[in-house]
Amino acid sequence: MDLLLGILLQLVYIYSFLIIIYILMSWFPGARESQFGYFLGSIVEPFLEPFRRIIPPIGGMIDISPIAALLVLRFLIPRGLIEIFSILKGFIG
């Protein structure tokens, strides 16, 4: 059970780095239009989209929704996973 929790936490950690890479790609012209950019966008955009609907860009240009997404991903999701696994441990034994 602890191994599965460890793997899930590592996946969350890796996914947060993918989001950071995707954000940084917006600073380089054409990076998101590359094959890697499209691939990364297909992985990252479904998670970012709900945050973009809630948090509008500042001045119509600066998108801060990825910051909120990263905070949720780095703090709330791991804590939630740890809590779920501790409850499951209590049921299993």
PDB file with one MODEL, atoms N, CA, C and O in Angstrom:
MODEL        1
ATOM      1  N   MET A   1       0.836  -1.188   0.000  1.00  0.00           N
ATOM      2  CA  MET A   1       0.000   0.000   0.000  1.00  0.00           C
ATOM      3  C   MET A   1       0.885   1.258   0.000  1.00  0.00           C
ATOM      4  O   MET A   1       0.604   2.220  -0.714  1.00  0.00           O
ATOM      5  N   ASP A   2       1.948   1.238   0.803  1.00  0.00           N
ATOM      6  CA  ASP A   2       2.844   2.395   0.852  1.00  0.00           C
ATOM      7  C   ASP A   2       3.575   2.591  -0.475  1.00  0.00           C
ATOM      8  O   ASP A   2       3.863   3.720  -0.873  1.00  0.00           O
ATOM      9  N   LEU A   3       3.868   1.493  -1.149  1.00  0.00           N
ATOM     10  CA  LEU A   3       4.530   1.578  -2.444  1.00  0.00           C
ATOM     11  C   LEU A   3       3.630   2.286  -3.461  1.00  0.00           C
ATOM     12  O   LEU A   3       4.093   3.136  -4.221  1.00  0.00           O
ATOM     13  N   LEU A   4       2.365   1.936  -3.467  1.00  0.00           N
ATOM     14  CA  LEU A   4       1.412   2.574  -4.385  1.00  0.00           C
ATOM     15  C   LEU A   4       1.281   4.071  -4.087  1.00  0.00           C
ATOM     16  O   LEU A   4       1.243   4.889  -5.005  1.00  0.00           O
ATOM     17  N   LEU A   5       1.213   4.420  -2.810  1.00  0.00           N
ATOM     18  CA  LEU A   5       1.148   5.828  -2.428  1.00  0.00           C
ATOM     19  C   LEU A   5       2.399   6.560  -2.894  1.00  0.00           C
ATOM     20  O   LEU A   5       2.303   7.668  -3.422  1.00  0.00           O
ATOM     21  N   GLY A   6       3.554   5.966  -2.708  1.00  0.00           N
ATOM     22  CA  GLY A   6       4.806   6.566  -3.147  1.00  0.00           C
ATOM     23  C   GLY A   6       4.841   6.787  -4.647  1.00  0.00           C
ATOM     24  O   GLY A   6       5.307   7.826  -5.115  1.00  0.00           O
ATOM     25  N   ILE A   7       4.356   5.826  -5.393  1.00  0.00           N
ATOM     26  CA  ILE A   7       4.324   5.942  -6.856  1.00  0.00           C
ATOM     27  C   ILE A   7       3.379   7.070  -7.274  1.00  0.00           C
ATOM     28  O   ILE A   7       3.718   7.872  -8.144  1.00  0.00           O
ATOM     29  N   LEU A   8       2.198   7.134  -6.660  1.00  0.00           N
ATOM     30  CA  LEU A   8       1.236   8.182  -6.995  1.00  0.00           C
ATOM     31  C   LEU A   8       1.785   9.566  -6.653  1.00  0.00           C
ATOM     32  O   LEU A   8       1.596  10.513  -7.416  1.00  0.00           O
ATOM     33  N   LEU A   9       2.456   9.686  -5.520  1.00  0.00           N
ATOM     34  CA  LEU A   9       3.038  10.974  -5.147  1.00  0.00           C
ATOM     35  C   LEU A   9       4.143  11.380  -6.115  1.00  0.00           C
ATOM     36  O   LEU A   9       4.272  12.560  -6.442  1.00  0.00           O
ATOM     37  N   GLN A  10       4.939  10.421  -6.577  1.00  0.00           N
ATOM     38  CA  GLN A  10       5.971  10.727  -7.569  1.00  0.00           C
ATOM     39  C   GLN A  10       5.355  11.158  -8.897  1.00  0.00           C
ATOM     40  O   GLN A  10       5.872  12.057  -9.561  1.00  0.00           O
ATOM     41  N   LEU A  11       4.260  10.523  -9.282  1.00  0.00           N
ATOM     42  CA  LEU A  11       3.573  10.916 -10.517  1.00  0.00           C
ATOM     43  C   LEU A  11       3.022  12.339 -10.425  1.00  0.00           C
ATOM     44  O   LEU A  11       3.084  13.092 -11.397  1.00  0.00           O
ATOM     45  N   VAL A  12       2.489  12.707  -9.273  1.00  0.00           N
ATOM     46  CA  VAL A  12       2.011  14.077  -9.070  1.00  0.00           C
ATOM     47  C   VAL A  12       3.176  15.046  -9.181  1.00  0.00           C
ATOM     48  O   VAL A  12       3.045  16.105  -9.794  1.00  0.00           O
ATOM     49  N   TYR A  13       4.306  14.697  -8.596  1.00  0.00           N
ATOM     50  CA  TYR A  13       5.505  15.529  -8.634  1.00  0.00           C
ATOM     51  C   TYR A  13       5.999  15.705 -10.077  1.00  0.00           C
ATOM     52  O   TYR A  13       6.343  16.816 -10.480  1.00  0.00           O
ATOM     53  N   ILE A  14       6.034  14.635 -10.840  1.00  0.00           N
ATOM     54  CA  ILE A  14       6.464  14.685 -12.245  1.00  0.00           C
ATOM     55  C   ILE A  14       5.483  15.508 -13.075  1.00  0.00           C
ATOM     56  O   ILE A  14       5.895  16.299 -13.923  1.00  0.00           O
ATOM     57  N   TYR A  15       4.186  15.324 -12.831  1.00  0.00           N
ATOM     58  CA  TYR A  15       3.168  16.071 -13.574  1.00  0.00           C
ATOM     59  C   TYR A  15       3.306  17.571 -13.326  1.00  0.00           C
ATOM     60  O   TYR A  15       3.106  18.375 -14.236  1.00  0.00           O
ATOM     61  N   SER A  16       3.647  17.944 -12.095  1.00  0.00           N
ATOM     62  CA  SER A  16       3.826  19.371 -11.813  1.00  0.00           C
ATOM     63  C   SER A  16       5.008  19.935 -12.598  1.00  0.00           C
ATOM     64  O   SER A  16       4.963  21.085 -13.036  1.00  0.00           O
ATOM     65  N   PHE A  17       6.056  19.147 -12.781  1.00  0.00           N
ATOM     66  CA  PHE A  17       7.177  19.601 -13.602  1.00  0.00           C
ATOM     67  C   PHE A  17       6.782  19.708 -15.071  1.00  0.00           C
ATOM     68  O   PHE A  17       7.271  20.592 -15.773  1.00  0.00           O
ATOM     69  N   LEU A  18       5.912  18.828 -15.545  1.00  0.00           N
ATOM     70  CA  LEU A  18       5.426  18.929 -16.922  1.00  0.00           C
ATOM     71  C   LEU A  18       4.641  20.223 -17.119  1.00  0.00           C
ATOM     72  O   LEU A  18       4.739  20.858 -18.169  1.00  0.00           O
ATOM     73  N   ILE A  19       3.867  20.610 -16.115  1.00  0.00           N
ATOM     74  CA  ILE A  19       3.129  21.874 -16.198  1.00  0.00           C
ATOM     75  C   ILE A  19       4.098  23.043 -16.251  1.00  0.00           C
ATOM     76  O   ILE A  19       3.905  23.971 -17.037  1.00  0.00           O
ATOM     77  N   ILE A  20       5.131  23.011 -15.432  1.00  0.00           N
ATOM     78  CA  ILE A  20       6.132  24.084 -15.430  1.00  0.00           C
ATOM     79  C   ILE A  20       6.824  24.183 -16.787  1.00  0.00           C
ATOM     80  O   ILE A  20       7.020  25.280 -17.309  1.00  0.00           O
ATOM     81  N   ILE A  21       7.188  23.048 -17.350  1.00  0.00           N
ATOM     82  CA  ILE A  21       7.821  23.045 -18.676  1.00  0.00           C
ATOM     83  C   ILE A  21       6.876  23.631 -19.715  1.00  0.00           C
ATOM     84  O   ILE A  21       7.295  24.414 -20.568  1.00  0.00           O
ATOM     85  N   TYR A  22       5.604  23.256 -19.646  1.00  0.00           N
ATOM     86  CA  TYR A  22       4.617  23.759 -20.592  1.00  0.00           C
ATOM     87  C   TYR A  22       4.455  25.265 -20.465  1.00  0.00           C
ATOM     88  O   TYR A  22       4.337  25.965 -21.471  1.00  0.00           O
ATOM     89  N   ILE A  23       4.449  25.764 -19.243  1.00  0.00           N
ATOM     90  CA  ILE A  23       4.344  27.210 -19.016  1.00  0.00           C
ATOM     91  C   ILE A  23       5.569  27.914 -19.595  1.00  0.00           C
ATOM     92  O   ILE A  23       5.433  28.932 -20.274  1.00  0.00           O
ATOM     93  N   LEU A  24       6.753  27.387 -19.337  1.00  0.00           N
ATOM     94  CA  LEU A  24       7.979  28.004 -19.827  1.00  0.00           C
ATOM     95  C   LEU A  24       8.056  27.983 -21.354  1.00  0.00           C
ATOM     96  O   LEU A  24       8.678  28.857 -21.957  1.00  0.00           O
ATOM     97  N   MET A  25       7.428  26.994 -21.974  1.00  0.00           N
ATOM     98  CA  MET A  25       7.422  26.914 -23.429  1.00  0.00           C
ATOM     99  C   MET A  25       6.705  28.107 -24.063  1.00  0.00           C
ATOM    100  O   MET A  25       6.963  28.440 -25.220  1.00  0.00           O
ATOM    101  N   SER A  26       5.807  28.754 -23.312  1.00  0.00           N
ATOM    102  CA  SER A  26       5.092  29.904 -23.863  1.00  0.00           C
ATOM    103  C   SER A  26       6.026  31.099 -24.049  1.00  0.00           C
ATOM    104  O   SER A  26       5.681  32.035 -24.769  1.00  0.00           O
ATOM    105  N   TRP A  27       7.182  31.087 -23.424  1.00  0.00           N
ATOM    106  CA  TRP A  27       8.144  32.180 -23.558  1.00  0.00           C
ATOM    107  C   TRP A  27       8.947  32.085 -24.846  1.00  0.00           C
ATOM    108  O   TRP A  27       9.581  33.059 -25.253  1.00  0.00           O
ATOM    109  N   PHE A  28       8.929  30.932 -25.487  1.00  0.00           N
ATOM    110  CA  PHE A  28       9.716  30.713 -26.703  1.00  0.00           C
ATOM    111  C   PHE A  28       8.777  30.595 -27.902  1.00  0.00           C
ATOM    112  O   PHE A  28       7.908  29.724 -27.930  1.00  0.00           O
ATOM    113  N   PRO A  29       8.954  31.475 -28.893  1.00  0.00           N
ATOM    114  CA  PRO A  29       8.075  31.456 -30.061  1.00  0.00           C
ATOM    115  C   PRO A  29       8.091  30.090 -30.770  1.00  0.00           C
ATOM    116  O   PRO A  29       9.150  29.547 -31.087  1.00  0.00           O
ATOM    117  N   GLY A  30       6.918  29.571 -31.000  1.00  0.00           N
ATOM    118  CA  GLY A  30       6.797  28.325 -31.745  1.00  0.00           C
ATOM    119  C   GLY A  30       7.021  27.061 -30.938  1.00  0.00           C
ATOM    120  O   GLY A  30       6.853  25.964 -31.470  1.00  0.00           O
ATOM    121  N   ALA A  31       7.393  27.177 -29.672  1.00  0.00           N
ATOM    122  CA  ALA A  31       7.681  25.978 -28.882  1.00  0.00           C
ATOM    123  C   ALA A  31       6.425  25.134 -28.657  1.00  0.00           C
ATOM    124  O   ALA A  31       6.477  23.906 -28.710  1.00  0.00           O
ATOM    125  N   ARG A  32       5.316  25.794 -28.409  1.00  0.00           N
ATOM    126  CA  ARG A  32       4.081  25.030 -28.183  1.00  0.00           C
ATOM    127  C   ARG A  32       3.512  24.458 -29.473  1.00  0.00           C
ATOM    128  O   ARG A  32       2.681  23.550 -29.438  1.00  0.00           O
ATOM    129  N   GLU A  33       3.955  24.983 -30.605  1.00  0.00           N
ATOM    130  CA  GLU A  33       3.490  24.469 -31.890  1.00  0.00           C
ATOM    131  C   GLU A  33       4.343  23.312 -32.383  1.00  0.00           C
ATOM    132  O   GLU A  33       4.068  22.748 -33.442  1.00  0.00           O
ATOM    133  N   SER A  34       5.365  22.955 -31.636  1.00  0.00           N
ATOM    134  CA  SER A  34       6.199  21.809 -32.012  1.00  0.00           C
ATOM    135  C   SER A  34       5.469  20.514 -31.654  1.00  0.00           C
ATOM    136  O   SER A  34       4.446  20.530 -30.969  1.00  0.00           O
ATOM    137  N   GLN A  35       6.003  19.418 -32.121  1.00  0.00           N
ATOM    138  CA  GLN A  35       5.391  18.119 -31.831  1.00  0.00           C
ATOM    139  C   GLN A  35       5.395  17.853 -30.329  1.00  0.00           C
ATOM    140  O   GLN A  35       4.414  17.346 -29.785  1.00  0.00           O
ATOM    141  N   PHE A  36       6.498  18.194 -29.655  1.00  0.00           N
ATOM    142  CA  PHE A  36       6.575  18.019 -28.209  1.00  0.00           C
ATOM    143  C   PHE A  36       5.586  18.945 -27.508  1.00  0.00           C
ATOM    144  O   PHE A  36       4.960  18.555 -26.522  1.00  0.00           O
ATOM    145  N   GLY A  37       5.442  20.173 -28.012  1.00  0.00           N
ATOM    146  CA  GLY A  37       4.498  21.120 -27.426  1.00  0.00           C
ATOM    147  C   GLY A  37       3.062  20.634 -27.515  1.00  0.00           C
ATOM    148  O   GLY A  37       2.300  20.757 -26.556  1.00  0.00           O
ATOM    149  N   TYR A  38       2.694  20.085 -28.659  1.00  0.00           N
ATOM    150  CA  TYR A  38       1.348  19.522 -28.808  1.00  0.00           C
ATOM    151  C   TYR A  38       1.134  18.332 -27.878  1.00  0.00           C
ATOM    152  O   TYR A  38       0.075  18.191 -27.266  1.00  0.00           O
ATOM    153  N   PHE A  39       2.145  17.483 -27.781  1.00  0.00           N
ATOM    154  CA  PHE A  39       2.049  16.316 -26.892  1.00  0.00           C
ATOM    155  C   PHE A  39       1.881  16.769 -25.448  1.00  0.00           C
ATOM    156  O   PHE A  39       1.004  16.281 -24.735  1.00  0.00           O
ATOM    157  N   LEU A  40       2.725  17.702 -25.021  1.00  0.00           N
ATOM    158  CA  LEU A  40       2.661  18.191 -23.651  1.00  0.00           C
ATOM    159  C   LEU A  40       1.342  18.908 -23.389  1.00  0.00           C
ATOM    160  O   LEU A  40       0.761  18.773 -22.313  1.00  0.00           O
ATOM    161  N   GLY A  41       0.874  19.666 -24.369  1.00  0.00           N
ATOM    162  CA  GLY A  41      -0.412  20.343 -24.237  1.00  0.00           C
ATOM    163  C   GLY A  41      -1.565  19.368 -24.066  1.00  0.00           C
ATOM    164  O   GLY A  41      -2.495  19.632 -23.305  1.00  0.00           O
ATOM    165  N   SER A  42      -1.509  18.254 -24.763  1.00  0.00           N
ATOM    166  CA  SER A  42      -2.579  17.258 -24.640  1.00  0.00           C
ATOM    167  C   SER A  42      -2.601  16.615 -23.258  1.00  0.00           C
ATOM    168  O   SER A  42      -3.635  16.111 -22.820  1.00  0.00           O
ATOM    169  N   ILE A  43      -1.471  16.633 -22.581  1.00  0.00           N
ATOM    170  CA  ILE A  43      -1.386  16.063 -21.238  1.00  0.00           C
ATOM    171  C   ILE A  43      -1.756  17.105 -20.181  1.00  0.00           C
ATOM    172  O   ILE A  43      -2.424  16.780 -19.199  1.00  0.00           O
ATOM    173  N   VAL A  44      -1.329  18.343 -20.375  1.00  0.00           N
ATOM    174  CA  VAL A  44      -1.427  19.378 -19.348  1.00  0.00           C
ATOM    175  C   VAL A  44      -2.722  20.196 -19.442  1.00  0.00           C
ATOM    176  O   VAL A  44      -3.310  20.538 -18.416  1.00  0.00           O
ATOM    177  N   GLU A  45      -3.162  20.507 -20.645  1.00  0.00           N
ATOM    178  CA  GLU A  45      -4.323  21.390 -20.823  1.00  0.00           C
ATOM    179  C   GLU A  45      -5.599  20.889 -20.139  1.00  0.00           C
ATOM    180  O   GLU A  45      -6.329  21.716 -19.592  1.00  0.00           O
ATOM    181  N   PRO A  46      -5.914  19.594 -20.134  1.00  0.00           N
ATOM    182  CA  PRO A  46      -7.141  19.166 -19.435  1.00  0.00           C
ATOM    183  C   PRO A  46      -7.137  19.516 -17.945  1.00  0.00           C
ATOM    184  O   PRO A  46      -8.195  19.774 -17.371  1.00  0.00           O
ATOM    185  N   PHE A  47      -5.968  19.528 -17.318  1.00  0.00           N
ATOM    186  CA  PHE A  47      -5.890  19.910 -15.908  1.00  0.00           C
ATOM    187  C   PHE A  47      -5.957  21.430 -15.734  1.00  0.00           C
ATOM    188  O   PHE A  47      -6.542  21.914 -14.766  1.00  0.00           O
ATOM    189  N   LEU A  48      -5.367  22.181 -16.656  1.00  0.00           N
ATOM    190  CA  LEU A  48      -5.332  23.638 -16.542  1.00  0.00           C
ATOM    191  C   LEU A  48      -6.659  24.296 -16.920  1.00  0.00           C
ATOM    192  O   LEU A  48      -6.978  25.375 -16.421  1.00  0.00           O
ATOM    193  N   GLU A  49      -7.420  23.663 -17.785  1.00  0.00           N
ATOM    194  CA  GLU A  49      -8.641  24.268 -18.318  1.00  0.00           C
ATOM    195  C   GLU A  49      -9.644  24.701 -17.249  1.00  0.00           C
ATOM    196  O   GLU A  49     -10.154  25.817 -17.342  1.00  0.00           O
ATOM    197  N   PRO A  50      -9.959  23.885 -16.237  1.00  0.00           N
ATOM    198  CA  PRO A  50     -10.910  24.356 -15.217  1.00  0.00           C
ATOM    199  C   PRO A  50     -10.402  25.589 -14.456  1.00  0.00           C
ATOM    200  O   PRO A  50     -11.192  26.455 -14.079  1.00  0.00           O
ATOM    201  N   PHE A  51      -9.107  25.665 -14.235  1.00  0.00           N
ATOM    202  CA  PHE A  51      -8.550  26.828 -13.548  1.00  0.00           C
ATOM    203  C   PHE A  51      -8.651  28.074 -14.419  1.00  0.00           C
ATOM    204  O   PHE A  51      -8.865  29.173 -13.909  1.00  0.00           O
ATOM    205  N   ARG A  52      -8.499  27.910 -15.711  1.00  0.00           N
ATOM    206  CA  ARG A  52      -8.612  29.044 -16.637  1.00  0.00           C
ATOM    207  C   ARG A  52     -10.040  29.554 -16.715  1.00  0.00           C
ATOM    208  O   ARG A  52     -10.259  30.744 -16.942  1.00  0.00           O
ATOM    209  N   ARG A  53     -11.014  28.676 -16.532  1.00  0.00           N
ATOM    210  CA  ARG A  53     -12.405  29.107 -16.535  1.00  0.00           C
ATOM    211  C   ARG A  53     -12.731  29.924 -15.289  1.00  0.00           C
ATOM    212  O   ARG A  53     -13.564  30.829 -15.339  1.00  0.00           O
ATOM    213  N   ILE A  54     -12.078  29.609 -14.174  1.00  0.00           N
ATOM    214  CA  ILE A  54     -12.347  30.282 -12.903  1.00  0.00           C
ATOM    215  C   ILE A  54     -11.547  31.577 -12.773  1.00  0.00           C
ATOM    216  O   ILE A  54     -12.080  32.590 -12.319  1.00  0.00           O
ATOM    217  N   ILE A  55     -10.271  31.552 -13.168  1.00  0.00           N
ATOM    218  CA  ILE A  55      -9.371  32.686 -12.978  1.00  0.00           C
ATOM    219  C   ILE A  55      -9.086  33.342 -14.332  1.00  0.00           C
ATOM    220  O   ILE A  55      -8.375  32.773 -15.161  1.00  0.00           O
ATOM    221  N   PRO A  56      -9.639  34.535 -14.556  1.00  0.00           N
ATOM    222  CA  PRO A  56      -9.381  35.204 -15.847  1.00  0.00           C
ATOM    223  C   PRO A  56      -7.960  35.771 -15.894  1.00  0.00           C
ATOM    224  O   PRO A  56      -7.367  36.049 -14.852  1.00  0.00           O
ATOM    225  N   PRO A  57      -7.419  35.942 -17.097  1.00  0.00           N
ATOM    226  CA  PRO A  57      -6.089  36.551 -17.224  1.00  0.00           C
ATOM    227  C   PRO A  57      -6.081  37.991 -16.715  1.00  0.00           C
ATOM    228  O   PRO A  57      -7.060  38.722 -16.868  1.00  0.00           O
ATOM    229  N   ILE A  58      -4.984  38.376 -16.120  1.00  0.00           N
ATOM    230  CA  ILE A  58      -4.837  39.749 -15.621  1.00  0.00           C
ATOM    231  C   ILE A  58      -4.572  40.664 -16.817  1.00  0.00           C
ATOM    232  O   ILE A  58      -3.646  40.428 -17.593  1.00  0.00           O
ATOM    233  N   GLY A  59      -5.372  41.687 -16.958  1.00  0.00           N
ATOM    234  CA  GLY A  59      -5.210  42.614 -18.076  1.00  0.00           C
ATOM    235  C   GLY A  59      -5.434  41.955 -19.419  1.00  0.00           C
ATOM    236  O   GLY A  59      -5.031  42.492 -20.451  1.00  0.00           O
ATOM    237  N   GLY A  60      -6.069  40.803 -19.419  1.00  0.00           N
ATOM    238  CA  GLY A  60      -6.320  40.088 -20.657  1.00  0.00           C
ATOM    239  C   GLY A  60      -5.092  39.418 -21.250  1.00  0.00           C
ATOM    240  O   GLY A  60      -5.165  38.837 -22.333  1.00  0.00           O
ATOM    241  N   MET A  61      -3.953  39.494 -20.547  1.00  0.00           N
ATOM    242  CA  MET A  61      -2.715  38.957 -21.124  1.00  0.00           C
ATOM    243  C   MET A  61      -1.974  37.982 -20.216  1.00  0.00           C
ATOM    244  O   MET A  61      -1.442  36.982 -20.697  1.00  0.00           O
ATOM    245  N   ILE A  62      -1.928  38.250 -18.924  1.00  0.00           N
ATOM    246  CA  ILE A  62      -1.121  37.431 -18.018  1.00  0.00           C
ATOM    247  C   ILE A  62      -2.003  36.374 -17.375  1.00  0.00           C
ATOM    248  O   ILE A  62      -2.915  36.687 -16.609  1.00  0.00           O
ATOM    249  N   ASP A  63      -1.722  35.130 -17.692  1.00  0.00           N
ATOM    250  CA  ASP A  63      -2.502  33.998 -17.205  1.00  0.00           C
ATOM    251  C   ASP A  63      -1.865  33.475 -15.918  1.00  0.00           C
ATOM    252  O   ASP A  63      -0.777  32.899 -15.945  1.00  0.00           O
ATOM    253  N   ILE A  64      -2.556  33.682 -14.786  1.00  0.00           N
ATOM    254  CA  ILE A  64      -2.028  33.194 -13.509  1.00  0.00           C
ATOM    255  C   ILE A  64      -2.697  31.894 -13.065  1.00  0.00           C
ATOM    256  O   ILE A  64      -2.388  31.373 -11.994  1.00  0.00           O
ATOM    257  N   SER A  65      -3.604  31.374 -13.875  1.00  0.00           N
ATOM    258  CA  SER A  65      -4.283  30.138 -13.511  1.00  0.00           C
ATOM    259  C   SER A  65      -3.323  28.952 -13.340  1.00  0.00           C
ATOM    260  O   SER A  65      -3.591  28.090 -12.503  1.00  0.00           O
ATOM    261  N   PRO A  66      -2.215  28.868 -14.096  1.00  0.00           N
ATOM    262  CA  PRO A  66      -1.293  27.756 -13.842  1.00  0.00           C
ATOM    263  C   PRO A  66      -0.671  27.789 -12.439  1.00  0.00           C
ATOM    264  O   PRO A  66      -0.303  26.746 -11.897  1.00  0.00           O
ATOM    265  N   ILE A  67      -0.555  28.980 -11.857  1.00  0.00           N
ATOM    266  CA  ILE A  67      -0.025  29.061 -10.491  1.00  0.00           C
ATOM    267  C   ILE A  67      -0.998  28.394  -9.526  1.00  0.00           C
ATOM    268  O   ILE A  67      -0.587  27.630  -8.653  1.00  0.00           O
ATOM    269  N   ALA A  68      -2.287  28.683  -9.683  1.00  0.00           N
ATOM    270  CA  ALA A  68      -3.299  28.045  -8.840  1.00  0.00           C
ATOM    271  C   ALA A  68      -3.316  26.538  -9.061  1.00  0.00           C
ATOM    272  O   ALA A  68      -3.437  25.766  -8.110  1.00  0.00           O
ATOM    273  N   ALA A  69      -3.196  26.128 -10.312  1.00  0.00           N
ATOM    274  CA  ALA A  69      -3.179  24.695 -10.625  1.00  0.00           C
ATOM    275  C   ALA A  69      -1.983  24.008  -9.971  1.00  0.00           C
ATOM    276  O   ALA A  69      -2.111  22.910  -9.429  1.00  0.00           O
ATOM    277  N   LEU A  70      -0.827  24.655 -10.023  1.00  0.00           N
ATOM    278  CA  LEU A  70       0.369  24.075  -9.396  1.00  0.00           C
ATOM    279  C   LEU A  70       0.226  24.004  -7.883  1.00  0.00           C
ATOM    280  O   LEU A  70       0.663  23.029  -7.272  1.00  0.00           O
ATOM    281  N   LEU A  71      -0.373  25.012  -7.269  1.00  0.00           N
ATOM    282  CA  LEU A  71      -0.582  24.966  -5.819  1.00  0.00           C
ATOM    283  C   LEU A  71      -1.476  23.804  -5.428  1.00  0.00           C
ATOM    284  O   LEU A  71      -1.200  23.095  -4.460  1.00  0.00           O
ATOM    285  N   VAL A  72      -2.547  23.613  -6.181  1.00  0.00           N
ATOM    286  CA  VAL A  72      -3.435  22.473  -5.913  1.00  0.00           C
ATOM    287  C   VAL A  72      -2.691  21.165  -6.111  1.00  0.00           C
ATOM    288  O   VAL A  72      -2.801  20.249  -5.296  1.00  0.00           O
ATOM    289  N   LEU A  73      -1.949  21.081  -7.174  1.00  0.00           N
ATOM    290  CA  LEU A  73      -1.248  19.845  -7.506  1.00  0.00           C
ATOM    291  C   LEU A  73      -0.149  19.522  -6.498  1.00  0.00           C
ATOM    292  O   LEU A  73       0.047  18.356  -6.155  1.00  0.00           O
ATOM    293  N   ARG A  74       0.557  20.521  -6.029  1.00  0.00           N
ATOM    294  CA  ARG A  74       1.697  20.279  -5.148  1.00  0.00           C
ATOM    295  C   ARG A  74       1.320  20.160  -3.676  1.00  0.00           C
ATOM    296  O   ARG A  74       2.050  19.532  -2.909  1.00  0.00           O
ATOM    297  N   PHE A  75       0.185  20.754  -3.261  1.00  0.00           N
ATOM    298  CA  PHE A  75      -0.150  20.746  -1.844  1.00  0.00           C
ATOM    299  C   PHE A  75      -1.424  19.982  -1.510  1.00  0.00           C
ATOM    300  O   PHE A  75      -1.421  19.151  -0.602  1.00  0.00           O
ATOM    301  N   LEU A  76      -2.506  20.247  -2.223  1.00  0.00           N
ATOM    302  CA  LEU A  76      -3.776  19.627  -1.867  1.00  0.00           C
ATOM    303  C   LEU A  76      -3.882  18.166  -2.296  1.00  0.00           C
ATOM    304  O   LEU A  76      -4.328  17.323  -1.518  1.00  0.00           O
ATOM    305  N   ILE A  77      -3.481  17.866  -3.510  1.00  0.00           N
ATOM    306  CA  ILE A  77      -3.616  16.490  -3.994  1.00  0.00           C
ATOM    307  C   ILE A  77      -2.748  15.513  -3.192  1.00  0.00           C
ATOM    308  O   ILE A  77      -3.247  14.458  -2.801  1.00  0.00           O
ATOM    309  N   PRO A  78      -1.460  15.820  -2.928  1.00  0.00           N
ATOM    310  CA  PRO A  78      -0.682  14.879  -2.105  1.00  0.00           C
ATOM    311  C   PRO A  78      -1.268  14.683  -0.710  1.00  0.00           C
ATOM    312  O   PRO A  78      -1.298  13.564  -0.198  1.00  0.00           O
ATOM    313  N   ARG A  79      -1.725  15.755  -0.105  1.00  0.00           N
ATOM    314  CA  ARG A  79      -2.326  15.617   1.234  1.00  0.00           C
ATOM    315  C   ARG A  79      -3.592  14.778   1.182  1.00  0.00           C
ATOM    316  O   ARG A  79      -3.854  13.972   2.075  1.00  0.00           O
ATOM    317  N   GLY A  80      -4.374  14.975   0.128  1.00  0.00           N
ATOM    318  CA  GLY A  80      -5.577  14.169  -0.042  1.00  0.00           C
ATOM    319  C   GLY A  80      -5.253  12.697  -0.248  1.00  0.00           C
ATOM    320  O   GLY A  80      -5.911  11.827   0.323  1.00  0.00           O
ATOM    321  N   LEU A  81      -4.241  12.417  -1.062  1.00  0.00           N
ATOM    322  CA  LEU A  81      -3.830  11.024  -1.284  1.00  0.00           C
ATOM    323  C   LEU A  81      -3.354  10.381   0.012  1.00  0.00           C
ATOM    324  O   LEU A  81      -3.710   9.241   0.311  1.00  0.00           O
ATOM    325  N   ILE A  82      -2.556  11.106   0.774  1.00  0.00           N
ATOM    326  CA  ILE A  82      -2.055  10.569   2.049  1.00  0.00           C
ATOM    327  C   ILE A  82      -3.217  10.280   2.994  1.00  0.00           C
ATOM    328  O   ILE A  82      -3.230   9.253   3.671  1.00  0.00           O
ATOM    329  N   GLU A  83      -4.188  11.184   3.039  1.00  0.00           N
ATOM    330  CA  GLU A  83      -5.349  10.983   3.910  1.00  0.00           C
ATOM    331  C   GLU A  83      -6.181   9.778   3.462  1.00  0.00           C
ATOM    332  O   GLU A  83      -6.619   8.979   4.290  1.00  0.00           O
ATOM    333  N   ILE A  84      -6.394   9.655   2.162  1.00  0.00           N
ATOM    334  CA  ILE A  84      -7.166   8.506   1.643  1.00  0.00           C
ATOM    335  C   ILE A  84      -6.462   7.202   1.970  1.00  0.00           C
ATOM    336  O   ILE A  84      -7.104   6.241   2.393  1.00  0.00           O
ATOM    337  N   PHE A  85      -5.144   7.156   1.779  1.00  0.00           N
ATOM    338  CA  PHE A  85      -4.407   5.925   2.051  1.00  0.00           C
ATOM    339  C   PHE A  85      -4.379   5.613   3.544  1.00  0.00           C
ATOM    340  O   PHE A  85      -4.378   4.442   3.924  1.00  0.00           O
ATOM    341  N   SER A  86      -4.358   6.633   4.395  1.00  0.00           N
ATOM    342  CA  SER A  86      -4.386   6.359   5.837  1.00  0.00           C
ATOM    343  C   SER A  86      -5.750   5.808   6.255  1.00  0.00           C
ATOM    344  O   SER A  86      -5.832   4.950   7.134  1.00  0.00           O
ATOM    345  N   ILE A  87      -6.817   6.300   5.628  1.00  0.00           N
ATOM    346  CA  ILE A  87      -8.157   5.766   5.919  1.00  0.00           C
ATOM    347  C   ILE A  87      -8.249   4.333   5.432  1.00  0.00           C
ATOM    348  O   ILE A  87      -8.790   3.475   6.130  1.00  0.00           O
ATOM    349  N   LEU A  88      -7.721   4.061   4.231  1.00  0.00           N
ATOM    350  CA  LEU A  88      -7.748   2.691   3.704  1.00  0.00           C
ATOM    351  C   LEU A  88      -6.942   1.745   4.571  1.00  0.00           C
ATOM    352  O   LEU A  88      -7.337   0.597   4.774  1.00  0.00           O
ATOM    353  N   LYS A  89      -5.817   2.216   5.084  1.00  0.00           N
ATOM    354  CA  LYS A  89      -5.002   1.381   5.993  1.00  0.00           C
ATOM    355  C   LYS A  89      -5.810   1.008   7.239  1.00  0.00           C
ATOM    356  O   LYS A  89      -5.707  -0.112   7.741  1.00  0.00           O
ATOM    357  N   GLY A  90      -6.604   1.943   7.727  1.00  0.00           N
ATOM    358  CA  GLY A  90      -7.430   1.678   8.907  1.00  0.00           C
ATOM    359  C   GLY A  90      -8.477   0.607   8.639  1.00  0.00           C
ATOM    360  O   GLY A  90      -8.787  -0.191   9.523  1.00  0.00           O
ATOM    361  N   PHE A  91      -9.022   0.582   7.432  1.00  0.00           N
ATOM    362  CA  PHE A  91     -10.000  -0.433   7.078  1.00  0.00           C
ATOM    363  C   PHE A  91      -9.364  -1.792   6.842  1.00  0.00           C
ATOM    364  O   PHE A  91      -9.912  -2.822   7.235  1.00  0.00           O
ATOM    365  N   ILE A  92      -8.212  -1.788   6.201  1.00  0.00           N
ATOM    366  CA  ILE A  92      -7.559  -3.046   5.832  1.00  0.00           C
ATOM    367  C   ILE A  92      -6.870  -3.683   7.037  1.00  0.00           C
ATOM    368  O   ILE A  92      -6.898  -4.901   7.218  1.00  0.00           O
ATOM    369  N   GLY A  93      -6.272  -2.858   7.829  1.00  0.00           N
ATOM    370  CA  GLY A  93      -5.691  -3.512   8.972  1.00  0.00           C
ATOM    371  C   GLY A  93      -4.492  -2.867   9.481  1.00  0.00           C
ATOM    372  O   GLY A  93      -3.906  -3.335  10.457  1.00  0.00           O
TER     373      GLY A  93
ENDMDL
END
